[in-house]
């Protein structure tokens, strides 16, 4: 990247560099052209909607950088939410579907976490991506947390910190900016900040012992970026202001007290916890006033333009000091000078494909957790098996359906005969539950797989397990949220997988048939 001084840039260019925006196509559409060319936006975020294939995405990254260069702008900082597990914007061949955080927490080996981040970081860099909005270092200690859950390494702050540092080291060894999130901590909440305002009311001692600990260790490890949480922390900020908009949190705590000198990036300002009470444009001004360097507005062109224009006007009117803009830009330019656009710059050898698959299978066998077993496992080869499998077809603000996951029934049928399967939605009706009750009347062994994307186990799945439990001793497999056990009668056997990625489903079939021993340890409490 050519060296450039801040004095060479207009106010509009400097402010534009402080924004990271998304767009809606698999090619450089008019939205992103406008943002780069006319509003000087310095960052782009990819979502599943932008991904057709790895080759297509690589071309798109090159096209976007070309637009910036032709417009006389700095190289773009291109980012993605590729956390692993159930949060993967790129689910195409050519990008390894690495385990999610709670699966890695259950495996309990930080070397696995570091290696997964190293593999994924190298692949992202080869596509032209510079920043991964990961790892999540929130400590998930609230069973009703609807938005973090298995995105966390677990409920133990020290363990979360160790795995978080390992991930940071893995990503940044490949020239990818790691982003620790969501500061000061989104783990002990029962509301999704995509949908509404959240408060964490704990005193400072508790925050230091739990929420802040992983962030302190991430800073010591040299993490490039930290993402803010749209969460209120009254102990730190007495006014009812979310952390993203609080100068006491971002500047007072994170910058001055904790000594972080990297890039502070906001979570998306279109999330309802911010957009409803403040509006995106006003929130952008407040975030910059609070100390944010990079403002994320992910979806809507009107909001993106209004936010950029609002910050420019706030500087012209004296509400935001120009020095504030320049300090943020210094951090952004410093990072871009070192990392941005240097595709495939690392020469260290990564494992071959077969070795990567073997590693994923090894991690899966070390993460799958048999909570209890009343003699139903391993499966009896002389008896038929009936599998109830929930198909994940609905996207949420966090999860998106996988495009290539075989069901457990398919995986088991490849290993043994006598396997039947009934596929349900994650929100089955009571009538569907009743139909299954009739269909399983001659089944010898019943495996019910549950899937909860947020909060409570869906009522239809809950009813199905309850009704089946009245007549049968069940094997229940929680495909995502381990807390499902708290909402159903105690089954004969209970297994947690933390995700339904291909490697996990493949390995789960081996665990159930007794061909593999699982050694995972539950990283959260079921109480």
HELIX and SHEET records of a PDB file:
HELIX    1   1 UNK A    6  UNK A    8  5                                   3    
HELIX    2   2 UNK A   11  UNK A   16  1                                   6    
HELIX    3   3 UNK A   30  UNK A   39  1                                  10    
HELIX    4   4 UNK A   48  UNK A   50  5                                   3    
HELIX    5   5 UNK A   54  UNK A   70  1                                  17    
HELIX    6   6 UNK A  101  UNK A  107  1                                   7    
HELIX    7   7 UNK A  110  UNK A  127  1                                  18    
HELIX    8   8 UNK A  149  UNK A  151  5                                   3    
HELIX    9   9 UNK A  157  UNK A  172  1                                  16    
HELIX   10  10 UNK A  204  UNK A  209  1                                   6    
HELIX   11  11 UNK A  213  UNK A  220  1                                   8    
HELIX   12  12 UNK A  243  UNK A  245  5                                   3    
HELIX   13  13 UNK A  247  UNK A  247  1                                   1    
HELIX   14  14 UNK A  248  UNK A  257  3                                  10    
HELIX   15  15 UNK A  272  UNK A  278  1                                   7    
HELIX   16  16 UNK A  280  UNK A  290  1                                  11    
HELIX   17  17 UNK A  301  UNK A  316  1                                  16    
HELIX   18  18 UNK A  322  UNK A  339  1                                  18    
HELIX   19  19 UNK A  353  UNK A  367  1                                  15    
HELIX   20  20 UNK A  408  UNK A  413  1                                   6    
HELIX   21  21 UNK A  430  UNK A  439  1                                  10    
HELIX   22  22 UNK A  459  UNK A  469  1                                  11    
HELIX   23  23 UNK A  482  UNK A  487  5                                   6    
HELIX   24  24 UNK A  502  UNK A  513  1                                  12    
SHEET    1   A 8 UNK A 263  UNK A 265  0                                        
SHEET    2   A 8 UNK A 225  UNK A 228  1                                        
SHEET    3   A 8 UNK A 177  UNK A 183  1                                        
SHEET    4   A 8 UNK A 131  UNK A 132  1                                        
SHEET    5   A 8 UNK A  77  UNK A  80  1                                        
SHEET    6   A 8 UNK A  43  UNK A  46  1                                        
SHEET    7   A 8 UNK A  19  UNK A  21  1                                        
SHEET    8   A 8 UNK A 295  UNK A 297  1                                        
SHEET    1   B 2 UNK A  82  UNK A  84  0                                        
SHEET    2   B 2 UNK A  87  UNK A  88 -1                                        
SHEET    1   C 2 UNK A 198  UNK A 199  0                                        
SHEET    2   C 2 UNK A 231  UNK A 232  1                                        
SHEET    1   D 6 UNK A 369  UNK A 373  0                                        
SHEET    2   D 6 UNK A 493  UNK A 496 -1                                        
SHEET    3   D 6 UNK A 475  UNK A 478  1                                        
SHEET    4   D 6 UNK A 445  UNK A 450  1                                        
SHEET    5   D 6 UNK A 385  UNK A 391  1                                        
SHEET    6   D 6 UNK A 419  UNK A 425  1                                        
END                                                                             
